[in-house]
Amino acid sequence: MTNELSPAELGRRLEALESKLAYQEHWLDTLDQTIASQAQQLEKLERMNTLMRDRLREQQQAASDHADGGAYRLEDDLPPHY
């Protein structure tokens, strides 16, 4: 038995390798797009988190300022839909 392949068999193997390469390139592009999208979402969530922390800090400071006067309680605030 010989290890030499016919030109037709070499052609089929080359075509199979090219097909696999194209498939892998497609999935790499898809993964790259997904990672870029998730990075944008993460940045947005980090900005929202910072804003929420700042707002909470401001509310706590306002509650502390009013608590010193003794008349204001955080529980007395009405929810935004009232």
DSSP file (Angstrom, degrees, kcal/mol; ACC not computed):
  #  RESIDUE AA STRUCTURE BP1 BP2  ACC     N-H-->O    O-->H-N    N-H-->O    O-->H-N    TCO  KAPPA ALPHA  PHI   PSI    X-CA   Y-CA   Z-CA
    1    1 A M              0   0    0      0, 0.0     2,-0.3     0, 0.0     0, 0.0   0.000 360.0 360.0 360.0 137.2    0.0    0.0    0.0
    2    2 A T        -     0   0    0      2,-0.1     0, 0.0     1,-0.1     0, 0.0  -0.762 360.0-143.4-106.6 150.7    1.3    3.4   -0.9
    3    3 A N        +     0   0    0     -2,-0.3     2,-0.2     2,-0.1    -1,-0.1   0.491  67.6 111.2 -88.3  -4.6    0.9    6.7    1.0
    4    4 A E        -     0   0    0      1,-0.0     2,-0.3     0, 0.0    -2,-0.1  -0.505  58.4-146.3 -75.1 138.2    0.6    8.8   -2.2
    5    5 A L        -     0   0    0     -2,-0.2    -2,-0.1     1,-0.1    -1,-0.0  -0.755  17.4-111.4-103.9 150.5   -2.8   10.3   -2.9
    6    6 A S     >  -     0   0    0     -2,-0.3     4,-2.6     1,-0.1     5,-0.2  -0.368  30.4-110.5 -73.1 158.3   -4.3   10.8   -6.2
    7    7 A P  H  > S+     0   0    0      0, 0.0     4,-2.2     0, 0.0     5,-0.1   0.858 120.3  53.7 -57.5 -34.9   -4.8   14.4   -7.5
    8    8 A A  H  > S+     0   0    0      2,-0.2     4,-2.1     1,-0.2     5,-0.1   0.917 109.7  46.6 -66.7 -42.9   -8.6   13.9   -7.1
    9    9 A E  H  > S+     0   0    0      2,-0.2     4,-2.5     1,-0.2     5,-0.2   0.904 111.8  51.0 -66.4 -41.5   -8.2   12.9   -3.5
   10   10 A L  H  X S+     0   0    0     -4,-2.6     4,-2.5     1,-0.2    -1,-0.2   0.897 109.4  51.9 -60.5 -40.2   -5.8   15.7   -2.8
   11   11 A G  H  X S+     0   0    0     -4,-2.2     4,-2.4    -5,-0.2    -2,-0.2   0.911 109.8  48.2 -62.4 -43.9   -8.4   18.1   -4.3
   12   12 A R  H  X S+     0   0    0     -4,-2.1     4,-2.3     2,-0.2    -2,-0.2   0.912 112.8  48.2 -64.0 -42.8  -11.2   16.8   -2.1
   13   13 A R  H  X S+     0   0    0     -4,-2.5     4,-2.3     2,-0.2    -2,-0.2   0.902 111.8  49.6 -65.5 -40.3   -9.0   17.1    1.0
   14   14 A L  H  X S+     0   0    0     -4,-2.5     4,-2.5     2,-0.2    -2,-0.2   0.912 111.1  49.8 -63.7 -42.3   -8.0   20.6    0.1
   15   15 A E  H  X S+     0   0    0     -4,-2.4     4,-2.2     2,-0.2    -2,-0.2   0.898 110.1  50.5 -63.4 -40.3  -11.6   21.6   -0.5
   16   16 A A  H  X S+     0   0    0     -4,-2.3     4,-2.3     2,-0.2    -2,-0.2   0.912 111.1  48.7 -64.2 -42.0  -12.6   20.1    2.9
   17   17 A L  H  X S+     0   0    0     -4,-2.3     4,-2.5     2,-0.2    -2,-0.2   0.906 111.0  50.0 -64.7 -41.4   -9.9   22.1    4.6
   18   18 A E  H  X S+     0   0    0     -4,-2.5     4,-2.4     2,-0.2    -1,-0.2   0.885 110.3  51.1 -63.5 -38.1  -10.9   25.3    2.9
   19   19 A S  H  X S+     0   0    0     -4,-2.2     4,-2.2     2,-0.2    -2,-0.2   0.924 110.8  47.4 -65.6 -44.2  -14.5   24.7    3.9
   20   20 A K  H  X S+     0   0    0     -4,-2.3     4,-2.5     2,-0.2    -2,-0.2   0.903 111.4  51.7 -62.8 -41.2  -13.5   24.1    7.5
   21   21 A L  H  X S+     0   0    0     -4,-2.5     4,-2.5     2,-0.2    -2,-0.2   0.918 109.7  48.9 -62.8 -44.0  -11.3   27.3    7.5
   22   22 A A  H  X S+     0   0    0     -4,-2.4     4,-2.1     2,-0.2    -1,-0.2   0.903 111.4  50.5 -63.0 -40.5  -14.2   29.4    6.1
   23   23 A Y  H  X S+     0   0    0     -4,-2.2     4,-2.1     2,-0.2    -2,-0.2   0.920 111.7  47.2 -62.7 -44.7  -16.5   28.0    8.8
   24   24 A Q  H  X S+     0   0    0     -4,-2.5     4,-2.2     1,-0.2    -2,-0.2   0.885 110.2  52.4 -66.5 -38.9  -14.0   28.8   11.5
   25   25 A E  H  X S+     0   0    0     -4,-2.5     4,-2.2     2,-0.2    -1,-0.2   0.896 108.3  52.2 -62.9 -39.7  -13.5   32.3   10.2
   26   26 A H  H  X S+     0   0    0     -4,-2.1     4,-2.3     1,-0.2    -2,-0.2   0.936 111.4  45.7 -60.5 -47.0  -17.3   32.9   10.2
   27   27 A W  H  X S+     0   0    0     -4,-2.1     4,-2.6     1,-0.2    -2,-0.2   0.842 110.0  54.0 -69.7 -32.2  -17.5   31.8   13.8
   28   28 A L  H  X S+     0   0    0     -4,-2.2     4,-2.4     2,-0.2    -1,-0.2   0.910 109.9  47.9 -65.3 -41.1  -14.5   33.9   14.8
   29   29 A D  H  X S+     0   0    0     -4,-2.2     4,-2.2     2,-0.2    -2,-0.2   0.912 112.3  49.6 -63.4 -42.2  -16.2   37.0   13.3
   30   30 A T  H  X S+     0   0    0     -4,-2.3     4,-2.1     1,-0.2    -2,-0.2   0.921 112.2  47.1 -63.4 -44.6  -19.4   36.1   15.1
   31   31 A L  H  X S+     0   0    0     -4,-2.6     4,-2.6     2,-0.2    -1,-0.2   0.891 110.0  53.6 -64.1 -39.8  -17.6   35.8   18.4
   32   32 A D  H  X S+     0   0    0     -4,-2.4     4,-2.2     1,-0.2    -1,-0.2   0.915 109.8  47.7 -61.4 -43.7  -15.8   39.0   17.8
   33   33 A Q  H  X S+     0   0    0     -4,-2.2     4,-2.3     2,-0.2    -1,-0.2   0.894 111.6  50.7 -63.9 -40.3  -19.1   40.8   17.2
   34   34 A T  H  X S+     0   0    0     -4,-2.1     4,-2.5     2,-0.2    -2,-0.2   0.914 110.3  48.9 -64.4 -43.4  -20.6   39.3   20.3
   35   35 A I  H  X S+     0   0    0     -4,-2.6     4,-2.1     2,-0.2    -2,-0.2   0.907 111.0  50.1 -64.2 -41.6  -17.6   40.3   22.5
   36   36 A A  H  X S+     0   0    0     -4,-2.2     4,-1.9     2,-0.2    -1,-0.2   0.909 111.6  48.9 -63.8 -41.2  -17.8   43.9   21.2
   37   37 A S  H  X S+     0   0    0     -4,-2.3     4,-2.2     1,-0.2    -2,-0.2   0.913 111.3  49.0 -64.2 -43.2  -21.5   44.0   21.9
   38   38 A Q  H  X S+     0   0    0     -4,-2.5     4,-2.5     1,-0.2    -1,-0.2   0.850 107.7  55.1 -66.8 -33.4  -21.0   42.7   25.4
   39   39 A A  H  X S+     0   0    0     -4,-2.1     4,-2.2     2,-0.2    -1,-0.2   0.905 108.8  48.2 -64.6 -40.7  -18.3   45.2   26.0
   40   40 A Q  H  X S+     0   0    0     -4,-1.9     4,-2.2     2,-0.2    -2,-0.2   0.914 112.0  49.0 -64.8 -42.5  -20.6   48.0   25.1
   41   41 A Q  H  X S+     0   0    0     -4,-2.2     4,-2.5     1,-0.2    -2,-0.2   0.898 110.4  51.3 -63.5 -40.1  -23.3   46.6   27.4
   42   42 A L  H  X S+     0   0    0     -4,-2.5     4,-2.5     2,-0.2    -1,-0.2   0.913 108.9  50.2 -64.4 -43.2  -20.9   46.3   30.2
   43   43 A E  H  X S+     0   0    0     -4,-2.2     4,-2.2     2,-0.2    -1,-0.2   0.911 111.2  49.7 -60.9 -42.0  -19.8   49.9   29.8
   44   44 A K  H  X S+     0   0    0     -4,-2.2     4,-2.4     1,-0.2    -2,-0.2   0.925 111.6  48.0 -63.0 -44.9  -23.4   51.0   29.8
   45   45 A L  H  X S+     0   0    0     -4,-2.5     4,-2.6     1,-0.2    -1,-0.2   0.875 109.8  52.7 -64.9 -37.0  -24.1   49.0   33.0
   46   46 A E  H  X S+     0   0    0     -4,-2.5     4,-2.2     2,-0.2    -1,-0.2   0.902 109.9  48.5 -65.4 -39.9  -21.0   50.4   34.7
   47   47 A R  H  X S+     0   0    0     -4,-2.2     4,-2.4     2,-0.2    -2,-0.2   0.923 112.4  48.7 -64.2 -43.0  -22.2   54.0   33.9
   48   48 A M  H  X S+     0   0    0     -4,-2.4     4,-2.7     1,-0.2    -2,-0.2   0.907 110.2  51.8 -62.0 -41.8  -25.7   53.2   35.2
   49   49 A N  H  X S+     0   0    0     -4,-2.6     4,-2.6     2,-0.2    -1,-0.2   0.910 109.7  49.1 -61.4 -43.7  -24.2   51.7   38.4
   50   50 A T  H  X S+     0   0    0     -4,-2.2     4,-2.4     2,-0.2    -1,-0.2   0.926 112.2  48.2 -62.5 -44.9  -22.1   54.8   39.0
   51   51 A L  H  X S+     0   0    0     -4,-2.4     4,-2.5     1,-0.2    -2,-0.2   0.909 112.3  48.9 -62.1 -42.2  -25.1   57.1   38.5
   52   52 A M  H  X S+     0   0    0     -4,-2.7     4,-2.6     2,-0.2    -2,-0.2   0.901 110.9  50.0 -66.7 -40.5  -27.2   54.9   40.8
   53   53 A R  H  X S+     0   0    0     -4,-2.6     4,-2.5     2,-0.2    -1,-0.2   0.915 111.9  48.6 -63.1 -41.9  -24.5   55.0   43.5
   54   54 A D  H  X S+     0   0    0     -4,-2.4     4,-2.3     2,-0.2    -2,-0.2   0.918 112.4  48.0 -63.5 -43.0  -24.2   58.7   43.2
   55   55 A R  H  X S+     0   0    0     -4,-2.5     4,-2.5     2,-0.2    -2,-0.2   0.910 111.9  49.2 -65.4 -41.5  -27.9   59.2   43.5
   56   56 A L  H  X S+     0   0    0     -4,-2.6     4,-2.7     2,-0.2    -1,-0.2   0.910 110.4  51.1 -62.7 -42.3  -28.1   56.8   46.5
   57   57 A R  H  X S+     0   0    0     -4,-2.5     4,-2.3     1,-0.2    -1,-0.2   0.906 110.7  49.2 -61.2 -41.5  -25.3   58.7   48.2
   58   58 A E  H  X S+     0   0    0     -4,-2.3     4,-2.6     2,-0.2    -2,-0.2   0.905 111.7  48.8 -64.6 -41.4  -27.2   62.0   47.5
   59   59 A Q  H  X S+     0   0    0     -4,-2.5     4,-2.7     2,-0.2    -2,-0.2   0.905 111.2  49.5 -65.7 -40.8  -30.4   60.6   49.0
   60   60 A Q  H  X S+     0   0    0     -4,-2.7     4,-2.4     2,-0.2    -1,-0.2   0.901 111.7  49.0 -64.7 -39.0  -28.6   59.3   52.0
   61   61 A Q  H  X S+     0   0    0     -4,-2.3     4,-2.6     2,-0.2    -2,-0.2   0.917 111.9  48.6 -65.5 -42.8  -26.9   62.7   52.5
   62   62 A A  H  X S+     0   0    0     -4,-2.6     4,-2.4     2,-0.2     5,-0.2   0.911 112.5  48.6 -63.5 -41.6  -30.3   64.5   52.1
   63   63 A A  H  X S+     0   0    0     -4,-2.7     4,-2.4     1,-0.2    -1,-0.2   0.899 111.9  49.3 -65.2 -39.2  -31.9   62.0   54.6
   64   64 A S  H  X S+     0   0    0     -4,-2.4     4,-1.5     2,-0.2    -2,-0.2   0.904 110.6  50.3 -65.6 -41.1  -29.0   62.6   57.0
   65   65 A D  H  X S+     0   0    0     -4,-2.6     4,-0.6     1,-0.2    -2,-0.2   0.908 115.2  42.8 -63.2 -41.8  -29.4   66.4   56.7
   66   66 A H  H >X>S+     0   0    0     -4,-2.4     4,-1.0     1,-0.2     6,-0.9   0.825 107.8  60.3 -73.8 -31.6  -33.1   66.2   57.4
   67   67 A A  H 3<5S+     0   0    0     -4,-2.4     3,-0.3     1,-0.3    -1,-0.2   0.848  96.8  60.4 -66.0 -31.5  -32.6   63.7   60.2
   68   68 A D  H 3<5S+     0   0    0     -4,-1.5    -1,-0.3     1,-0.2    -2,-0.2   0.844 105.3  48.6 -62.8 -31.6  -30.5   66.3   62.0
   69   69 A G  H <<5S-     0   0    0     -4,-0.6    -1,-0.2    -3,-0.6    -2,-0.2   0.678 104.7-137.1 -80.9 -18.1  -33.6   68.5   62.0
   70   70 A G  T  <5S+     0   0    0     -4,-1.0    -3,-0.2    -3,-0.3    -2,-0.1   0.360  80.9  89.4  83.9  -5.5  -35.7   65.7   63.3
   71   71 A A  S   <S+     0   0    0     -5,-0.7     2,-0.4     1,-0.0    -4,-0.1   0.725  71.5  71.0 -98.1 -22.6  -38.7   66.3   61.0
   72   72 A Y        -     0   0    0     -6,-0.9     2,-0.4    -9,-0.1    -2,-0.2  -0.783  52.4-178.3-104.4 136.4  -37.9   64.2   57.9
   73   73 A R    >   -     0   0    0     -2,-0.4     3,-1.7     1,-0.1     4,-0.4  -0.994  31.4-133.3-129.1 140.7  -37.9   60.5   57.6
   74   74 A L  G >  S+     0   0    0     -2,-0.4     3,-1.4     1,-0.3    -1,-0.1   0.828 107.4  62.4 -58.8 -32.8  -37.0   58.5   54.5
   75   75 A E  G 3  S+     0   0    0      1,-0.3    -1,-0.3    -3,-0.1    -3,-0.0   0.711  92.3  66.2 -66.5 -19.7  -40.1   56.4   55.0
   76   76 A D  G <  S+     0   0    0     -3,-1.7    -1,-0.3     2,-0.1    -2,-0.2   0.629  76.6 107.3 -78.6 -12.8  -42.2   59.5   54.5
   77   77 A D    <   -     0   0    0     -3,-1.4    -3,-0.0    -4,-0.4    -5,-0.0  -0.424  69.6-131.3 -66.0 138.8  -41.1   59.9   50.9
   78   78 A L        -     0   0    0     -2,-0.1    -1,-0.1     1,-0.1    -2,-0.1  -0.680  28.0-103.8 -86.3 144.2  -43.9   59.0   48.4
   79   79 A P    >   -     0   0    0      0, 0.0     3,-1.9     0, 0.0    -1,-0.1  -0.250  37.7-103.3 -61.0 159.2  -42.9   56.6   45.6
   80   80 A P  T 3  S+     0   0    0      0, 0.0    -2,-0.1     0, 0.0    -3,-0.0   0.734 116.7  63.4 -60.6 -24.2  -42.4   58.3   42.2
   81   81 A H  T 3         0   0    0      1,-0.2    -3,-0.0     0, 0.0     0, 0.0   0.467 360.0 360.0 -83.9   1.0  -45.8   57.2   40.8
   82   82 A Y    <         0   0    0     -3,-1.9    -1,-0.2     0, 0.0    -4,-0.0   0.449 360.0 360.0 -90.2 360.0  -47.8   59.2   43.4
